[in-house]
Amino acid sequence: MTTIAEYERTLSKELLDAVARMPRVTVHGITDGERLGDRVPTLCFSVAGLDSAAVAAGLARRDVGVRSGHMYSPRLMARLGLMPGGAVRASLVHYNTAAEIARFGAALGEVVDDAR
């Protein structure tokens, strides 16, 4: 399990790095690379000016699977100021690859750029 956890932390860092370069993207949760052990490889984020469902649909058109909405936590999303649309969730596991994260980053960049 230690090896899997270490690999998932590596994936988390790559995912966080991919979205950190996008000025309109806000990550809701731990972003400090020194605290990757305090999080799971799941990223909750929003894009300024875009509804979470539109972001998810744009990624789906590019064959990238994410989920959007309140993630069964409407009170948390409301407290974060993300309702009614909620946020976008990208979830990784040990069988994901760095190449898939790069593809996610490129696709998200296209979705954000297309909305300008």
N, C-alpha and C positions, 0 to 999 in steps of 0.2 A: 504493500500500500504506500510506503514511503516514496518509492520510485514514481508511482502514478501521481501522487500529490505534488512532487517536485516538477513533473512534466506539466501538470495542470497549472502550476504557478508560472511556468515559462509561457504557456499559452495565454494566461491572464495578462502578463506583462505585454506580450505582443498585441493583444487585443486593445489594451489601454493605450499603448503607443499609437496604434492605428487611428483611434478616435481623437487622441490628444492633438493631432495636427489639424483638426477641423474646428475652426473658431465658432461655428454655430451649434456644435454638439456639446451637451452637458451630460456628464456621467453622474448618476445619483448613487453614491456609495463610495467605498474606499478606492482612492486613486494613487495613494502613496506606494511606490514600488517597494519600499521597505516593509510594508504591511501586507504583502500578498498572501502570507500565511493566515491572515485574518479574514479572508474572503474565499468564496468559491468561484470557479471560472464562469460566472454568469454576470453579464453586464446589463444594467438598467440605464437607459439613456433617453434623452429627448433632443430634438433638433428645433432650435428657435425658428418660429414662423411656420412650422409644419406639424400637422396632426400626426399622432403616432401611427394611426391606421394607414395614412398616406405613405409614411416612411416604410412600413412593413410591406405595403403593396408594391412600392417601387423596388424594394429589395427582392421581392418574390418574382417580379418580372425579369430580374437578373439572376434567377435561380439561387437566391440566398434565402434561407429559411430563418425567420425570426418570429416573434409574437409581439402583439401590441395590446394595449388596454390597461386595465387596472390590476391584472395578475392575481385576481381574487383578494386584493387588498385595497378596496376603494378608500377606506379611511386613511391609510398611509399615503396613497396617491393624492388625496385631498390635502393632507397635511404638507406634502411636498409642493402643493400648488399645481399639480399636474392633471387635475380633473377638469372637464369631463373625459378627455381623451386618454388619459393615462400616459404611459411611456412605452418604449420599445425594449424588448429583452432579447439579448443574444446569449445563448447558452452553449458552452463548450464541455466536452468530456475528453477522456484520455485517447479516444481514437480520432480526434480532430488533428489537423496538421497546420503548420505555419503557412503553407500555401493557401489553405482555405481561409485563414485569417487575412492574408494579403488580398484575396479575392473579395472578402467581406469589406475590407477597407476601401478598395477601389470602387466597389458597387455603391457603398454608402456615400462616397465622395461624388459619384455621378448623380445619385438621388438628390443630394444637397445642392449641387451645381445646377441641376435641371430645374430646381424650384426658384431660382433667382429671377 
